[in-house]
Amino acid sequence: MTHDAITITPGSSFRAAMIIAIIADALQIAVFPLFVEGALSPADDILDLGVAALLMRLLGWHWEFLPSFVAKLAPGIDLVPFWTMAVANVYRKSKQIAATQEEIREQHPALKDLQHS
């Protein structure tokens, strides 16, 4: 039996992170009576800790996750889909960074040659 590493591509990790964020936000909105206490709800805290851990595992640490986690501690704010917005913002920023890096490579062909050697 071999122990091959599973490789997750950036696109599939963002898709998985978005699905997790949407499910978590939907649970917090749809199961409102269970999570209404905000910081006083152990079920809500466990859900938010799990979501934060999964998102960081899939996407790495991003500052966008911190406000989402802290905001979820306030009662009533669970009705705002902060996890989904955080993942969408991380995705948007990653696309901007990739586009900027591509522009730099196009402006400096020597950098492109260094990458391929």
Helices and strands as residue ranges (DSSP letters): H 10-30, H 32-35, G 38-40, H 42-59, H 65-71, G 77-79, H 82-107, H 109-116
